Structure formats: C-alpha cells, structure tokens
Amino acid sequence: MIGMKHTLDATDLLCPLPVLKARKRLQPLNVGDLLEMRANDPAAIVDVPHFCAEAGHALIETREDGDVQIYLIRKDG
C-alpha cells in the first residue's frame, strides 16, 4: 500500500542530521506513506540505506539530481 508523499530538504546538512531529520519526519506518518528526502552530504549515501534497514523502512529509490541525492523512503511498520 502506498500512501501520501511527503518531502524533506536536508541539503547542506552534515552527518548525522539528514538521517535524524528523516527519522523525525517519518515518525508521525502513516504506514505506506512516502518520504522524498534531498541531501548532499556524502555520508548520506551510506547512512540512509543503513537507517532504512535498521528502522524497518523501505528505500524505494535512490537517484541523483546534480550534486544532490534524492531518496524515496516508504514508512513500513
């Protein structure tokens, strides 16, 4: 089930802030909701997939838009 799509701009934030902001933004969402997060911290490439795996969320897509990475996360469980 896919729910509403939400956004988070974490550009110009350094580790661990992108993941901490994502965790906080995901908390009130419903299961199945999507969070599209933009980040340009080089550590996010490792941190976001690890966070999703540990927190039980699905990393649906990772793509680049210039020097910004875009992560599409589905809230699970």
Contacts in CASP RR format, 6 or more apart in sequence:
PFRMAT RR
TARGET T0000
AUTHOR 0000-0000-0000
METHOD contacts of the structure
MODEL  1
MIGMKHTLDATDLLCPLPVLKARKRLQPLNVGDLLEMRANDPAAIVDVPH
FCAEAGHALIETREDGDVQIYLIRKDG
1 31 0 8 1.000
1 32 0 8 1.000
2 32 0 8 1.000
2 34 0 8 1.000
2 74 0 8 1.000
3 30 0 8 1.000
3 32 0 8 1.000
3 33 0 8 1.000
3 34 0 8 1.000
4 29 0 8 1.000
4 30 0 8 1.000
4 33 0 8 1.000
4 34 0 8 1.000
5 33 0 8 1.000
5 34 0 8 1.000
5 35 0 8 1.000
5 36 0 8 1.000
6 25 0 8 1.000
6 29 0 8 1.000
6 33 0 8 1.000
6 34 0 8 1.000
6 35 0 8 1.000
6 36 0 8 1.000
7 35 0 8 1.000
7 36 0 8 1.000
7 37 0 8 1.000
7 38 0 8 1.000
8 21 0 8 1.000
8 22 0 8 1.000
8 25 0 8 1.000
8 35 0 8 1.000
8 36 0 8 1.000
8 37 0 8 1.000
8 38 0 8 1.000
9 37 0 8 1.000
9 38 0 8 1.000
10 17 0 8 1.000
10 18 0 8 1.000
10 21 0 8 1.000
10 22 0 8 1.000
10 37 0 8 1.000
10 38 0 8 1.000
10 39 0 8 1.000
10 41 0 8 1.000
10 44 0 8 1.000
11 38 0 8 1.000
11 39 0 8 1.000
11 40 0 8 1.000
11 68 0 8 1.000
12 40 0 8 1.000
13 21 0 8 1.000
13 39 0 8 1.000
13 41 0 8 1.000
14 41 0 8 1.000
14 43 0 8 1.000
15 41 0 8 1.000
15 43 0 8 1.000
15 44 0 8 1.000
15 47 0 8 1.000
16 47 0 8 1.000
17 41 0 8 1.000
18 37 0 8 1.000
18 39 0 8 1.000
18 41 0 8 1.000
18 44 0 8 1.000
18 47 0 8 1.000
18 48 0 8 1.000
19 44 0 8 1.000
19 47 0 8 1.000
19 48 0 8 1.000
19 51 0 8 1.000
21 37 0 8 1.000
22 35 0 8 1.000
22 37 0 8 1.000
22 48 0 8 1.000
22 51 0 8 1.000
22 71 0 8 1.000
22 73 0 8 1.000
23 51 0 8 1.000
23 55 0 8 1.000
25 35 0 8 1.000
25 37 0 8 1.000
26 35 0 8 1.000
26 55 0 8 1.000
26 57 0 8 1.000
26 73 0 8 1.000
26 75 0 8 1.000
29 35 0 8 1.000
29 75 0 8 1.000
30 75 0 8 1.000
31 75 0 8 1.000
31 76 0 8 1.000
31 77 0 8 1.000
32 74 0 8 1.000
32 75 0 8 1.000
32 76 0 8 1.000
33 74 0 8 1.000
33 75 0 8 1.000
34 60 0 8 1.000
34 72 0 8 1.000
34 73 0 8 1.000
34 74 0 8 1.000
34 75 0 8 1.000
35 72 0 8 1.000
35 73 0 8 1.000
35 74 0 8 1.000
35 75 0 8 1.000
36 70 0 8 1.000
36 71 0 8 1.000
36 72 0 8 1.000
36 73 0 8 1.000
37 48 0 8 1.000
37 70 0 8 1.000
37 71 0 8 1.000
37 73 0 8 1.000
38 65 0 8 1.000
38 68 0 8 1.000
38 69 0 8 1.000
38 70 0 8 1.000
39 48 0 8 1.000
39 68 0 8 1.000
39 69 0 8 1.000
39 71 0 8 1.000
40 67 0 8 1.000
40 68 0 8 1.000
40 69 0 8 1.000
41 47 0 8 1.000
44 69 0 8 1.000
44 71 0 8 1.000
45 69 0 8 1.000
48 59 0 8 1.000
48 62 0 8 1.000
48 69 0 8 1.000
48 71 0 8 1.000
48 73 0 8 1.000
49 59 0 8 1.000
49 62 0 8 1.000
51 57 0 8 1.000
52 58 0 8 1.000
52 59 0 8 1.000
52 73 0 8 1.000
53 59 0 8 1.000
56 76 0 8 1.000
56 77 0 8 1.000
57 73 0 8 1.000
57 74 0 8 1.000
57 75 0 8 1.000
57 76 0 8 1.000
57 77 0 8 1.000
58 73 0 8 1.000
58 74 0 8 1.000
58 76 0 8 1.000
59 71 0 8 1.000
59 72 0 8 1.000
59 73 0 8 1.000
60 72 0 8 1.000
60 73 0 8 1.000
60 74 0 8 1.000
61 70 0 8 1.000
61 71 0 8 1.000
61 72 0 8 1.000
62 69 0 8 1.000
62 70 0 8 1.000
62 71 0 8 1.000
62 72 0 8 1.000
63 69 0 8 1.000
63 70 0 8 1.000
64 70 0 8 1.000
END
